[in-house]
Amino acid sequence: MRKYILFSIYLTTICSIIYSCQSSDEIEFAAYKSNGKDIYVKYCQNCHGANGEGLGELAPPLTDSVFLKENKQQLACFIKNGANQPMVVNGKTYHEKMPTFNQLENIDIAQVITYVTNTFGNNQGMYKQETVENDLKNCK
């Protein structure tokens, strides 16, 4: 019994050390991604799908890393201001208009972009609130 207690204490200590070894960047990234998932479920999932698969001819999938990388500086604009121009994703053209989500704060947009660009087969790293602010200044 005593060996079991000592082993439990040892295991708990090791787990605490491992968890505390996360850098502040890793913790921030995890928080952005987690909060971004909640925002995605509330505002985006209805059209873009639970797995980013899109909605037939109406909403493009979010599984195309190439499109997301090539348009990363426009993603905040699409979310905040909507989009009404055709988009080509995976070789398919989508003509439907994307609604505006101007009620979202810049931090919300940064978090949902971090989630989308790091889920559904994507792996593009952090997208910070400051980047949203800069990208929104350059919306076309």
Backbone hydrogen bonds, N-H to C=O, Kabsch-Sander energy under -0.5 kcal/mol:
donor,donor_aa,acceptor,acceptor_aa,energy
5,I,1,M,-2.0
6,L,2,R,-2.5
7,F,3,K,-2.6
8,S,4,Y,-2.4
9,I,5,I,-2.3
10,Y,6,L,-2.5
11,L,7,F,-2.9
12,T,8,S,-2.5
13,T,9,I,-2.3
14,I,10,Y,-2.4
15,C,11,L,-2.5
16,S,12,T,-2.1
17,I,13,T,-2.2
18,I,14,I,-2.5
19,Y,15,C,-2.4
20,S,16,S,-2.3
21,C,17,I,-0.8
21,C,18,I,-0.8
22,Q,19,Y,-1.4
27,I,23,S,-2.1
28,E,24,S,-2.5
29,F,25,D,-2.6
30,A,26,E,-2.3
31,A,27,I,-2.2
32,Y,28,E,-2.8
33,K,29,F,-2.7
34,S,30,A,-2.3
35,N,31,A,-2.7
36,G,32,Y,-2.8
37,K,33,K,-1.8
38,D,34,S,-1.4
39,I,35,N,-2.0
40,Y,36,G,-2.8
41,V,37,K,-2.7
42,K,38,D,-1.8
43,Y,39,I,-2.8
44,C,40,Y,-2.3
45,Q,40,Y,-2.7
47,C,44,C,-1.2
48,H,44,C,-2.8
49,G,45,Q,-2.1
52,G,49,G,-1.3
54,G,48,H,-2.8
55,L,59,A,-2.3
58,L,55,L,-2.4
59,A,55,L,-1.1
62,L,52,G,-3.0
63,T,52,G,-0.5
65,S,63,T,-1.1
68,L,64,D,-2.2
69,K,65,S,-2.6
70,E,66,V,-2.8
71,N,67,F,-1.7
72,K,69,K,-1.0
74,Q,71,N,-2.1
75,L,71,N,-0.9
75,L,72,K,-0.6
76,A,72,K,-0.5
78,F,74,Q,-2.6
79,I,75,L,-2.3
80,K,76,A,-2.9
81,N,77,C,-2.7
82,G,78,F,-1.2
83,A,98,M,-1.6
87,M,94,Y,-2.2
89,V,87,M,-0.6
89,V,92,K,-2.8
92,K,89,V,-1.9
94,Y,87,M,-3.1
98,M,83,A,-3.3
101,F,79,I,-1.3
104,L,101,F,-1.9
109,I,105,E,-2.1
110,A,106,N,-2.6
111,Q,107,I,-2.2
112,V,108,D,-2.5
113,I,109,I,-2.4
114,T,110,A,-2.3
115,Y,111,Q,-2.3
116,V,112,V,-2.8
117,T,113,I,-2.8
118,N,115,Y,-1.3
119,T,116,V,-1.2
122,N,119,T,-1.7
124,Q,117,T,-1.9
132,V,128,K,-1.6
133,E,129,Q,-2.2
134,N,130,E,-2.1
135,D,131,T,-2.9
136,L,132,V,-2.8
137,K,133,E,-1.1
138,N,134,N,-0.7
138,N,135,D,-0.9
139,C,136,L,-1.1
